[in-house]
Amino acid sequence: MRTRPLKVALLGCGVVGSEVARIMTTHADDLAARIGAPVELAGVAVRRPGKVREGIDPALVTTDATALVKRGDIDVVVEVIGGIEPARTLITAAFEHGASVVSANKALLAQDGAALHAAAEENGKDLYYEAAVAGAIPLIRPLRESLAGDKVNRVLGIVNGTTNFILDKMDSTGAGYQEALDEATALGYAEADPTADVEGFDAAAKAAILAGIAFHTRVRLDDVYREGMTEVTAADFASAKEMGCTIKLLAICERAADGASVTARVHPAMIPLSHPLASVRGAYNAVFVESDAAGQLMFYGPGAGGSPTASAVLGDLVAVCRNRLSGATGPGESAYAALPVSPMGDVVTRYHISLDVADKPGVLAQVATVFAEHGVSIDTVRQQGKDGEASLVVVTHRASDAALNGTVEALRSLDTVRGVASIMRVEGE
Ligand SMILES: NC(=O)c1ccc[n+]([C@@H]2O[C@H](COP(=O)([O-])OP(=O)(O)OC[C@H]3O[C@@H](n4cnc5c(N)ncnc54)[C@H](OP(=O)(O)O)[C@@H]3O)[C@@H](O)[C@H]2O)c1
């Protein structure tokens, strides 16, 4: 074993970074044996230098992250600051000054992954980011390496623990959205400002990363259709139950049936209780992958938290250090397929539509005609009426999102339709 240590610069020492430092210290001997050389924490960049950080030598702490990455003797930079800047500039500088990079930064990778990969390649360095999607769950590496000889057709995932916690609460207790969010906040599962989670921004970043790797195609954050889950109601869960379904916020990356394009989207959807993703409870994450040769695969585990996320970071650190010792680099960006990313209107799926209508003869026929005129075929209809008003629940066969939108617009203009109470896509069948 080499005795000269590999030097690691840790950028950020918060929820994830502090756990990375702890595991590097407590598992130092095992890490050295697995890598073939000891790893040494050479510096820790933070914003607040005065903060007490258990287990961190204060002499290593600096507020000058730029000077740390430019030292010239750093082998690996671990970026766990988060956000776009200064993380982007620091990672680029790290490559230019001879270091490989491990990052957990989904926002940055979804936005600027292509440029960062190019910078890594130009400088002959590694860029690894297993922790950026679904915390501890091995997902990037299985997609990038284990399935490199297969053809992935679909990635369907619960990739945000906060929203899964909220939806699971609504499902199991009958609570409304706000009540479930309040509980998630009180228990520390939701941040004070939950927008990034509940509006689907966090899941959309992960969907962009997953789709890019799965389909060997550049998928930018802007390519991902996004709908949050704040409008999901207890009534939606009641409807889902009647159909033998539950509701999850899903990230869905799909190859079109003809294989010529791909789509990536995030939205709440009904899924059958028999689908493996339906049983993912609490703040857990799970990703279901469908491929030509392997068939169906499911990856499950804790999608966030300091220690689980640090596990993924450390896995990358070991891989990058091994590459470093052997003078090699791991797989870089694979975007050779360059498939076009289709808009949401092209997505084909099933829909559950709940309408408030006048309770009088002929309404059902009128509504059915509108569906038929837009080429959306109806699977089932359920009608409940009282006091001159009625609700009509329509479940469709597979249709494009564009056709469904046209149908809904036309329905809204009918005198007998008082309102469209909810539209929910039905997935996983
Ligand atoms: N938390 C999770 O469960 C989780 C899961 C998966 C991925 N991630 C990703 O991991 C990354 C880190 O998340 P986190 O939860 O650990 O964040 P965090 O707890 O807020 O920690 C951020 C760290 O970065 C430091 N920092 C902020 N601005 C800095 C700057 N300009 N220069 C140097 N240091 C700076 C902070 O310093 P101070 O300590 O002085 O404030 C802090 O130590 C993010 O990209 C996040 O998306 C997190």
The ligand as an ORCA input file, in Angstrom:
! r2SCAN-3c Opt
* xyz 0 1
  N     -28.918     17.263      3.382
  C     -29.266     16.214      2.644
  O     -29.983     15.321      3.103
  C     -28.766     16.095      1.235
  C     -29.113     14.951      0.488
  C     -28.619     14.816     -0.821
  C     -27.843     15.812     -1.362
  N     -27.572     16.926     -0.617
  C     -26.745     17.970     -1.251
  O     -25.555     18.124     -0.506
  C     -25.133     19.481     -0.568
  C     -24.935     20.005      0.861
  O     -26.157     19.937      1.553
  P     -26.222     20.121      3.143
  O     -27.585     19.693      3.538
  O     -25.050     19.488      3.801
  O     -26.098     21.720      3.265
  P     -25.815     22.585      4.577
  O     -26.098     21.791      5.800
  O     -26.501     23.883      4.386
  O     -24.229     22.823      4.509
  C     -23.642     23.677      3.580
  C     -22.193     23.886      3.990
  O     -21.573     24.724      3.023
  C     -20.887     25.782      3.678
  N     -20.889     26.959      2.817
  C     -21.952     27.684      2.382
  N     -21.533     28.677      1.567
  C     -20.184     28.559      1.477
  C     -19.187     29.256      0.798
  N     -19.475     30.323      0.042
  N     -17.895     28.854      0.938
  C     -17.592     27.801      1.714
  N     -18.505     27.077      2.385
  C     -19.785     27.451      2.267
  C     -21.656     26.013      4.961
  O     -20.811     26.638      5.900
  P     -21.271     26.917      7.408
  O     -21.245     25.569      8.086
  O     -20.231     27.807      7.931
  O     -22.641     27.500      7.329
  C     -22.024     24.571      5.339
  O     -20.970     23.963      6.044
  C     -26.205     20.216     -1.390
  O     -25.804     20.254     -2.739
  C     -27.415     19.319     -1.255
  O     -28.314     19.445     -2.340
  C     -27.997     17.084      0.651
*
